[in-house]
Amino acid sequence: MIFKVYYQDSKTEVPVREKTKTIFVEGESERDVRKKLADRNYNIEFVTSVQGEFLEYEKQNEDFKVLEIE
Protein backbone atom coordinates (compact mmCIF):
# COMPACT_ATOMS: atom_id res chain seq x y z
CA MET A 1 0.00 0.00 0.00
CA ILE A 2 1.18 3.54 -0.67
CA PHE A 3 1.03 6.26 1.99
CA LYS A 4 1.35 10.02 1.65
CA VAL A 5 3.40 11.51 4.47
CA TYR A 6 3.19 15.19 5.39
CA TYR A 7 6.31 16.28 7.26
CA GLN A 8 8.68 19.07 8.28
CA ASP A 9 12.42 18.69 7.70
CA SER A 10 13.45 18.98 11.33
CA LYS A 11 12.03 17.87 14.66
CA THR A 12 13.87 20.69 16.43
CA GLU A 13 12.19 23.57 14.57
CA VAL A 14 8.70 24.90 15.17
CA PRO A 15 6.33 23.53 12.48
CA VAL A 16 5.28 26.11 9.90
CA ARG A 17 2.51 25.21 7.44
CA GLU A 18 4.35 26.77 4.50
CA LYS A 19 7.34 24.48 5.07
CA THR A 20 5.32 21.25 5.03
CA LYS A 21 6.56 18.75 2.46
CA THR A 22 5.16 15.44 1.25
CA ILE A 23 6.63 12.11 0.29
CA PHE A 24 5.08 8.82 -0.77
CA VAL A 25 6.21 5.68 1.02
CA GLU A 26 5.30 2.07 0.40
CA GLY A 27 4.37 0.15 3.53
CA GLU A 28 1.95 -2.29 5.13
CA SER A 29 0.41 0.20 7.60
CA GLU A 30 0.77 3.71 9.01
CA ARG A 31 2.83 2.27 11.87
CA ASP A 32 5.12 0.52 9.38
CA VAL A 33 5.69 3.78 7.48
CA ARG A 34 6.46 5.68 10.69
CA LYS A 35 8.97 2.96 11.69
CA LYS A 36 10.65 3.19 8.29
CA LEU A 37 11.04 6.96 8.64
CA ALA A 38 12.09 6.89 12.32
CA ASP A 39 15.82 7.17 11.56
CA ARG A 40 15.29 10.42 9.63
CA ASN A 41 14.97 13.68 11.51
CA TYR A 42 11.47 14.36 10.14
CA ASN A 43 8.67 15.90 12.16
CA ILE A 44 5.83 13.78 10.75
CA GLU A 45 2.54 15.65 10.83
CA PHE A 46 0.15 13.27 9.11
CA VAL A 47 0.18 9.91 7.31
CA THR A 48 -2.66 8.80 5.03
CA SER A 49 -3.09 5.94 2.60
CA VAL A 50 -3.64 6.76 -1.06
CA GLN A 51 -5.49 4.41 -3.36
CA GLY A 52 -7.93 4.32 -6.23
CA GLU A 53 -8.72 7.62 -7.95
CA PHE A 54 -6.67 9.63 -5.44
CA LEU A 55 -3.57 7.56 -6.26
CA GLU A 56 -4.19 7.95 -10.00
CA TYR A 57 -4.45 11.72 -9.51
CA GLU A 58 -1.18 11.84 -7.55
CA LYS A 59 0.59 9.77 -10.25
CA GLN A 60 -0.14 12.54 -12.76
CA ASN A 61 2.22 14.87 -10.88
CA GLU A 62 5.65 14.90 -12.54
CA ASP A 63 7.34 14.80 -9.10
CA PHE A 64 5.48 11.62 -8.03
CA LYS A 65 7.82 8.90 -6.82
CA VAL A 66 7.39 6.25 -4.15
CA LEU A 67 10.14 5.58 -1.63
CA GLU A 68 10.67 1.90 -0.96
CA ILE A 69 12.47 1.76 2.37
CA GLU A 70 13.45 -1.57 3.87
Backbone torsions as a table, in degrees:
resi	resn	phi	psi	omega
1	MET	NA	149.8	-179.5
2	ILE	-107.5	134.9	-179.6
3	PHE	-119.9	142.8	174.5
4	LYS	-100.1	126.0	-176.2
5	VAL	-113.4	123.4	174.4
6	TYR	-97.1	127.8	-174.4
7	TYR	-150.4	164.0	170.2
8	GLN	-108.7	152.4	-176.7
9	ASP	-65.0	-28.2	-173.4
10	SER	-136.4	137.3	176.6
11	LYS	-74.2	-20.6	-174.7
12	THR	-86.1	-14.3	-179.8
13	GLU	-96.4	154.2	176.7
14	VAL	-69.1	130.5	179.7
15	PRO	-63.5	134.9	177.2
16	VAL	-127.9	125.7	-174.4
17	ARG	-52.1	-40.8	-176.8
18	GLU	-67.2	-16.9	-180.0
19	LYS	-98.4	4.1	-179.8
20	THR	-68.5	133.1	178.4
21	LYS	-118.8	166.8	177.3
22	THR	-131.7	147.8	171.1
23	ILE	-138.8	158.7	176.3
24	PHE	-111.4	130.3	-176.8
25	VAL	-129.6	137.1	175.9
26	GLU	-87.9	133.1	179.8
27	GLY	-165.3	173.2	-178.9
28	GLU	-86.2	-29.3	-178.1
29	SER	-157.5	171.9	176.5
30	GLU	-60.4	-42.0	179.1
31	ARG	-60.8	-41.7	178.0
32	ASP	-61.3	-43.3	179.5
33	VAL	-64.0	-44.6	179.2
34	ARG	-62.5	-37.3	177.6
35	LYS	-65.6	-40.2	-179.8
36	LYS	-65.6	-31.3	-177.9
37	LEU	-95.3	1.6	-174.9
38	ALA	-61.8	-32.8	-177.6
39	ASP	-77.3	-11.0	176.9
40	ARG	-90.2	156.4	-176.4
41	ASN	-89.2	39.4	-177.9
42	TYR	-84.5	143.2	169.4
43	ASN	-96.8	94.5	-175.5
44	ILE	-76.3	123.1	-178.7
45	GLU	-92.4	-42.6	-172.2
46	PHE	-158.5	140.6	176.5
47	VAL	-128.0	128.8	179.1
48	THR	-139.6	144.7	178.3
49	SER	-78.7	146.4	176.2
50	VAL	-122.2	131.6	-179.1
51	GLN	-157.1	167.1	176.9
52	GLY	62.8	-135.7	-176.4
53	GLU	-63.9	-34.9	179.1
54	PHE	-63.5	-41.8	178.0
55	LEU	-64.8	-43.3	178.4
56	GLU	-60.7	-39.7	177.0
57	TYR	-62.8	-46.0	-179.3
58	GLU	-64.2	-34.5	180.0
59	LYS	-64.7	-21.9	179.6
60	GLN	-72.3	-19.2	178.7
61	ASN	-71.4	131.1	-177.9
62	GLU	-64.5	-21.2	179.3
63	ASP	-90.0	3.4	-176.4
64	PHE	-68.4	123.1	170.9
65	LYS	-154.9	142.9	-176.3
66	VAL	-102.3	127.4	175.7
67	LEU	-82.3	129.7	176.0
68	GLU	-111.1	96.1	-177.0
69	ILE	-101.1	132.2	179.3
70	GLU	-79.1	NA	NA
